[in-house]
Amino acid sequence: MQITVYSAPWCGDCREAKRFLDKHQIAYTEINIETTPGAAEEVIKQTGKRAIPQFVIDGKWVQPYTPREGFLYDEMSELLGVTTP
């Protein structure tokens, strides 16, 4: 499984998403939309919105959180095949 995470250092939801992946030892490539030319535009092109974090899992774009509600632990656990206590 190949995972890319579009994120930014100032984004709390992004930090939480990466903590989740790190906790479950899931490898990913991070793309910082602030420093990678064209990355922010790619997020908008693919999702139709300015929303990070965004996961790209084997080519499929997935928003791993709900605005104002936070990271989708159960959904992402199921999608990525991990168990949560």
N, C-alpha and C positions, 0 to 999 in steps of 0.2 A: 504494500500500500504506500503510495506517495502522497504526502501531505505538504501543502504550502499554506503558510499563514500570512495574510496581509494584515499588517498592524502598524502602530505608531507608539513611540515611547510614552506619550502623554495619556494613552488610552487605558483606563482601568479595566475595561472588559477584555482588552487584548492581553493584559498581564494575567488575568484570571484564566483565559483560554490557554495560554502558554504554560501556566502552572499545572493545569489539568493534564496537558500532554506530557509535561516533564514528570509529573507524579506517576503516570502510567507507563513511563519510559517509551513513549511513542515518538519516533524520529520525525522531524519536520524541517522544512526550509522556511525561514522567515524572510519576508519582504517588507522592509520599512517604507511605507508610502511617503514619508517625509524626505528620504534620501535617495530613493530609487526613481530615476526619471521615468515618467509614464505610468508608474504603479497606481497612483490615485485615479488616474483616468481609466486604467484597466478595470479597477473595481467598479467604477460607475458604468463603464461599457458592459460589463458582464452581469451586474446586478440591478442596474437602473437606479442606484442610490449611493449616497455617500455614507456608507456604513462599514465600520470595522469593529471587531475583527471579521475577516472572511476566511474560511477554510476552502482550499481546493483539494478535494480528495479524489485521486485518480482521475483528474480532469473535470470533476463535477463541483460546482460552486455551492457552498453550504454556509449559511449564516448560523454560527453556533450560539447565539444569544438572542434574547428578546429585549428590545429597548426598554429601559426603566425596570426590567425584571431580572436581567442578568443572564449568566451562562446557563445553557440547557444541559445540565449534567446527565439526566436520564437519557435524553435523546442522543447525545454525543457518545455516551457509554455504549448504548446499543449499536449505533452506527459504526463505532470503532472497535467493537467487540471486547470491551473491558468491563470488569465488575467493580461496582462501588459498594462500600459498606452501608 
